[in-house]
Amino acid sequence: MSVLRLQGITKRFGALTANDDVSLDLAEGEILALLGENGAGKTTLMNILFGHYAADEGRVEVFGRELPPGRPRAAIEAGVGMVHQHFTLAGNLTVLENVMLGSEPMLRLRSRREEARARLMALSERFGLPVVPEARVARLSVGERQRVEILKALYRDARILILDEPTAVLARPEAQRLFETLRGMTGQGLSIIFISHKLNEVMAASDRVAVLRGGRLVAERRTAETSPDELAELMVGRRVTRPKREAHGVGGPMLRAEGVTVEIEGKTALDGVSFHVNRGEILGIVGVSGNGQAALGALLSGLAAPKAGALTLEGREIGGLGPRAFIAEGIGRIPEDRHAEGVVGELSVWENAVLERLSSPEFSRRGFVRRAEGRAHAATLIERFDVRGAGPETRIRLLSGGNMQKLILGRVLAAAPKVILANQPTRGLDEGAIAAVHAELLAARAAGAAVILISEELEEAVGLADRLQAIVGGRLSRPVPAEEADPRRLGLMMAGVWEEADDAA
């Protein structure tokens, strides 16, 4: 039985056709994966279904009834729930308050709090989504916040659940638990669409896959009858292979940390860490999310100063100099959170492209920004790094997350930095974009840059890095050559069992 039907959906944004005559069905109790490159139109299509956008052409039917376009409330009342890639929870409120928010009339004199709490706990138990109703959302982990978002949709009687990049900010164990939960939910009558770029997750979690390319539906496959290689080729229209690191000579040490301790909000986030990265080398830092990666990224961006120890660049102490000085010293950063730290959403693409280099004579003169040069620079980055759906004047918040990431990468590499901090550089990217980012990082390595790669994707870290260190509880293991980092040894290192990991070599 079909619970959802999209018929001939077309959506244009100016000259850009984001969705082009897309028709799609969803069956009861089915998990459908929506796959496609960054900017292929996946999120736009789901936003039309949920009522955030109104289609220029076509119609949406839910349980046999047509939805009025552009009305999220109508979608919610019809049983559609959506969990966005970037959560929409209020951090200063509790779990229960977030779930109740918007579900009661504003003129009600007394909130039905106890009734709501009982209903939330019943949903939590039924669907295997444990939460603490009184917990403040700001103190929850990413995985816990996602549970709250899903429960918020279920609280509103969602029977069709849309998940936009549900694992983009989750560690692998959290992602596995999520998909186990989703499978259980379909057994209770829920139907699910999830957007993803991760082919292994698509293969493991979905019943069927729909592939968008350039805004058009180009293929549908039963998951059991396809393969990751076929799906990758359908996504990009060509065979995709990730570049491989090749051995080459490295130079002397470029950046070195010795016994560095960092405190964040009065708590020790890095505890006496030591590492160095050489010219023409990639140092990989691996670990389960929440073990100090954010603090390490802050240290290497100039956002956090060492409380103890030394951080040196070419033998000169730089710890505590601040972000502007780090950029001036030739340290480029690809931040973990592109929305919060990488771009300013209301500024244009060209303004974001020159944001970190405004003091350069190339983009300013006598205190005035050289706008023509900035626009030309942005146009070059857009072409070289295949930033889709963008012109120099486009508001960057209108780009997909993957295309934002490609612009940030281009902004960094165009400055030819001595050191590159690549913090989760391919998070949320499609297979073709991942291959392109890897190729650029390897090219920077070949040109003599020192690259620090912080990644939760083991395949990525082992494939790119010359040496690897594990981060656990704010401490770093000793480095091991990538050639010696077999799965067992890496697993021990990431569990903090470093002596046994060394014995396993």
N, C-alpha and C positions, 0 to 999 in steps of 0.2 A: 504493500500500500504506500502510495506517495503522500508524504506529509508537506512537501514543499516543492514548488515549481516556479522556476524563473524562465520567462519566455521572451526572447528577442530583446534582451536588455542592452541598450546603447546609452553611453554617457560621455559627453564631451566637456572638456575644460578649454574653452577657446579653440585653438587649432589642434589641441591634443585630444584624440579619441581614446579614452581610458578603457572603455568597454565597447565592444563592437559586435552587436547581435548575438549575445551570449544566452544560451538556453541550457538549463540544468535542472535535474530532479534529485530529490533526496527521499530515501525510503525510511519507513518507520524502523527504529532500532539499528540504523546504519551509521557507520563512521565513514564520512567522506573526506578525503584529504584534497585540499585545493593547492595545487603546486604551480610554480611559475617563477620566472626571474624577478628580481627587484624591478618594480615599475610595470609589471605585466598586467596589473589591473585587479589583482585578487582582493585587496582591502577595499578598493572602490566598490567592487561588486557586493561585498558583504555589507558595506555601509548603505548601499541601496536597499538591500534586503531588510536591514534594521531600521531604515527610515532616516538615517543621517543625511543622505542625498536623495534627490528625486531623479529618476531616470529620464532621459530625453525621449526614449522610446522603450516600449516593452511593458511587461506587467509582472507582478509578484503574487503568487497564490500560496496561502498557508491553510492547510487542511481544507482545501477546495474553495476558499473564499479569497477574493482579491483584496490586497492591502492597499489603502490609500497611500500615494507616494509622499515621501518626505515627512512622515509622522512616526517617530520612535514610539510614542505612547501606544499607537495602534498596533505596532509590531509586538510590544510587550504584552498587550491585552490579548493578542492572538496566540501567545505562547512562545515567542522568540526571545531568547536572551543572548547577549553578546558580551564577551570578555575581551577587552582590548589588550594589545601588546603592552602598552604603557598604562598601568593601572590608574583607576579614577577614584581611588579611595581617599577619604579625609584622614590624614595621619593623626590629627589631634583628637579624633573620636574613637570610641571603642568599636570592637567588632560588631556588637549588636546594634549600636547606633548607626554604623555604616550600612548594615543590612536593612534597617528600617527606613533609612533616609529616602524620602521621595515616595514611600509606599503608603503613607497616611495623609489624609486631607490636612491642609495647613490650618484650617479653622477648628480642628478637633481640640477640645479643651484639655483632655487628658490622654496621654500616650498609653497604648495597651502594651506596656513594656513586658510584663510577665508572660502574657499570651504570646508575644513575639519571641521571647526567649525560649519558651517551650517549643515553639514551632521550629526555630533555628536548630535547637539541639536534636529534634526529631529528624530533620533533614540531614544534619551532620552525621547522625548514626546510620540512617538509611543508606546514604551514598558513600560512607567511609571517608568523610572529610572532617577530621577532628579540628575543633577550634575552641578557644576560650572566649566566651561572649564578652567578658569584662576587660579583656586585654586591649591595650592601646595599640592601634594599628601601626603607629610610628615605630613601635618596638618589635614588630613581627619580622621574621625572615621573608625573603622574596616568595618562597614556596608557600608559606602560611598566608601571605597576602593574596596569592592566587586562589587559594581555597576560599577565602572570604569573597572574592569576586564571583566565583562559581556559585557559592551558596546564595549570594545576593540575587543572582539570576534565578536560581531554583526557588527562592523565597517568593518570587513573583510568578510562580507557576510556569516556568519555562519548560516546554516540551521539545523545543529545538534549540540547541546550544551552539553558538558560533564562537570559536576560539581563534584569535588572531595571533599567530606566532606564540603558542602557549609555552614553549620551552626556551624562548630566546634568552631569558634571564635566569633559567634554572640550571642547577648542577645536574649531572647525569643521573645520580640516584633519585633526585626529586622528579626528574622527567620520567623515569621509569615508573615511579609510584603514581604519577599523574595518569599515565596511559593505562595502568592497571585499574585505576579508579574509573576512568572513562569507559573502559570495556564493561565494568560492572554496571555502570549507569545505563548503558544501552540495553542490558538485560532487564532493566526495569522500565523500558519503554521510551527512553530518551533517544533522540536522533541528534547526531553531532556533525558539524563541519569544522575542520581545523585547517588553518593556513600554516604551511611549514615550508622551509627550505631544506630540512634535514632528511635526506633520502632514507637513512636507516630507520628513522622514526616513522616515516610514511609507510615503509614496508612492514614494520612491526605492529603498527597501531590501527591501520585503516582497512576497511573492507573494499573500498573503491577509490580510485584516484582520478581527478579531473585536472587537466593541464591547460593553463592559459599561457599564451605567448603573444606579445604585442596587442593585448586587449581582446584577443579572440580565443575561443575554446578550440584547441587544436587536437585534443585526444582525450578519451576516457578509457580506463583500463580497470579490470578486476585486479586487485592487488596480488592475488595468488597467481595471476597469469602474466606478470610483468617482472622487471628487474630494475635495480638502481641504475644500471648503465643505460637501459632503454629510456627510463624516466628523465635522466640527465640530458640525453640527446633530444628528447621531445621538448624539454624546457627551453633549450637554447638554439635548437635547430641544427646542431652539429655535435660531433663527438667531443666530449670534454675530458681532458686529462690534466691532473695537477702537475706542475713542474716539480722536478726533483733536485734536491741540493747535491751539488758536486763538490768534491774535495778541492780545496785550493789553499795556498799559503795565507796566513794571517799576519798582521802586524803586531806591534807592541800594545800594551794595555792602554785603553782610551778612558774608560770610566771605572772607578774602583770604590767599593764600600768596605770599610773595615770596622767591624764591631758596632754597627749603627743600631741605635735604639730610637724608636719614634713613639711618641704618645699622641693619641687622638682622644680628645675630650677626657683627659685625665687618666686614660687607660693605656697600658703598653700594647701597641699594635704590631710593632716590629721589635724583636728582642735580640740584640747583638748580632745582626745579620752581616755576613761578609760575602762579597762576590766581586768579580771583575769581568769586563768584556773587552775584547781586543778589537783593533781595527780589522774590518773585513770578516767579522764573526757574528753569528747569531747565538745568543745565550737564551735558552728556554727556561722559563719558570712555570712549573706545573703544580697543581694542587686542587683540592676540592674548594669550591666557592666559600668565602668567608674566613679564610685562614691567614689573612694579612695582605692579600693582593691589592686591595684598595689603598692601604697605607703605603705599600711599596710604590704604587703608581703615583701617589701624592708626593712621596719623597723624590721620585725621579722627574717630577714636573715642577718642583720648587714650591709646591703647595704645603709641604710639611718639612720642618727643619729637624735635623738630628738632635736628640736630647743628649746623646752620647755617641762617640765614634766619629769617623771621618768619611766624607764623601768627596772624592777628588776627580777632576777632569784634567787629563794630561798632566797629572801631578799637582794641580792647583786646587785648593779647597774651595768648594762651591756650596756646601751645605748651608742652607739658610739664606741664600741670596734672593730667592723669590722667583716667580714664574717669568717675569720680563727679562731678568738677567739670564735665566736658563736658556730662553729663546735666543738672546743675544750671544750666548756662548756656543750656540750651534746644537742645542738639544731640541729635537722635534718630538711631538707627542701625538699619538693616536689614542684618545682617552677611552676608558671603558664605557662611559655613558655619553653617547654622542649628543643626545638631546640636552642633557643638563650641563655638560662640560665642553662639548665639541662645537656647538653652533649657537647662534642667537636666532631663534625661530622667526622673529618679526623682521629681521634684516634680510636683504637680498642675497642671492648667491654670490655676487661679486663682492659685496661688503664682507661676507663671511670668508671669502677667499683671501682677502688681504688683512683680515682682522689682527692677526698676530705679527704683521709686518708693517704696520702703519708708520712706524718711525723710520722705515727704510726710505732713502732718497728715491727709490724706484716708485714709491706710491705716495709720497708726500713731499711738499716743497714749501718752505717758509710757513709751516703750520697749516697748510691747505692740502687736503687730500686730492691726489691726481686721479680723478674719477675715470677718465678715458683709459688710462693705463690699467686701473683696477678692472674695468670691464673687459679689456682685451686679455688680461691675465686670466680672468674667470673663463672666458670663452676658450682659451687654450686648455685649461684644466678640464672643462666639460668635454671637449673633443678627445683629449688624450686618455682620460680615465672613464670615458663612456658614461657620463652622468646623464641619465635619461630623464626626459620630461622637464629639463631645466634650460633656461636662458640666463644670461648675467643678471637680469632684473627680476627674475622669479623669486618670490618669497621662499626661503629655504624650508620653512615648515610645511610647504606643499609637496616636498619631495618625499619619496618613500625612504624608510630608514636605511636601506642598502645604498641608495643613491646619495644620501647625506654622507654615509661612510666613505664612499668613493671620492667625494669632494674633499673630505678631511684628509684622506690619504694623499690626494694630489697636492693639497695645500702644504703638507709636511714635506713631501719629496721634492717639490719644486724649489724649496729653499736649500736643497743639498746639505742637510744637517750632518754633523759629525756623529751624533748619537741619535738613534730613533727608539723611542719607547712605543712599542706596539702592544697595547693593552686590550686583549680580546679583539683583535683587528678584524675578524671575520664573523663576529656574532651577528646573526640575522641576515647573512648574505646567502645568495643562491650559489649553486655549484660553479657556474661560470664566473661569477664575481669573485668567489673564493680563489679559483685558479689564477685570476688576474692579480689579486692582492698578493698571493704567494709569489708570483713572478716578479712583482715590483719590489718586494722585500728582498728577494734573492738578488735582484739587480743592484739594489742599494748595497748589499753585502759585497757583491763583486766589485763595486766602485770604491770600497774601503770604509763604508759606514759601519759603526758598531751598533748592533740591533739587540735590544732586550725585548723578547717576546714573552708576554704573560698570557697564558692560554689554559683553558680548561678542556680543550680538545686535544687528547693525547696524540691522535694521528697527525694533527697539524704540528704539534710541538716536535715530535720525533722526526717528521718529514722535513722540517725547516732548520732546526737548531743544530749547531755543532756540538754544544754541551748542554746538559740539563741539570737543573737543581729543583728540588721539591720544596714547597713552602707549606709548613704545618704549624698552626698556632703561633704565627708570627716569627718562626725560626726557619732558617734555610739549611737544607742538607748540603753535604759536599757535592761538588759538580761531578758528573759522569759524562764521558763521551756518548754521543747519540748512538753510536754503533754498539755500545754495551748496555743500552737501556731497553732490555727485553721487558715484556709485559709483567713478569713476576717481580723483577727488580723495581720497576716503576711503581707497581702496586705497594710494595713494602715501603718505598721512599715516601709515597703519598700518605701512608698510614703512620709515618713518623718512626718506623722501625729501621733506622739507618744503618746500624751495625750489621743486621742480618742482610740488608740490601747490599752492603759492601762485600759481605761474605759470598753473596750470590753471584758476584762478578766473575 
